[in-house]
Amino acid sequence: MFEIAGLPAHILLVHGVVVLAPLAGLGAILYAAWARARQYLAWPLGVLSLGLVPLSLLTAQAGEQLEKIRPASALVHEHAEQGDVLKYVAVIFFLVVAAMLVITYEPVGRRIRFLGGLREHRAIHLMVLVAGVVVGLLFLYQSIVTGHSGAVSVWAR
């Protein structure tokens, strides 16, 4: 089992996901809804979405290791299932944020030549921003649900 300072890694890593995932979800929603904020949110949102992929995967892996050595209740199994969903949502979130940045953020998009005129199509622009809001809400929701199920599995004994 992976440990940090003698504690199971999952117990420590989960705090990063629980704090950063909702912030990233809210950031994506703000980025899509508020055009003026895009220049300030683009890089932090891109870095955060990229960083949350390995953090989510590592946290889930550490949780699976912890689940193997500790007696697992139905609540722990439910939390593990929610964590599995969160891993996929983190990857989807990153992909949508990357698309949103490429299509809507000029310093990133102008460097990618193979897109051609895709960036100028208003429908694609709007579609990517709507996808950003939807996936931001999904990431926000799933991180809260996963965190809540983990807290319940620990404290509701």
ABEGO torsion letter per residue (X at the ends): XBBBGGBBAAAAAAAAAAAAAAAAAAAAAAAAABAAAAAAAAAAAAAAAAAAAAAAAAAAAAAAAAAAABBBBAAAAAAAAAAAAAAAAAAAAAAAAAAAAAAABAAAAAABAAAEAAAABAAAAAAAAAAAAAAAAAAAAAAAAAAAAAAAAAABX
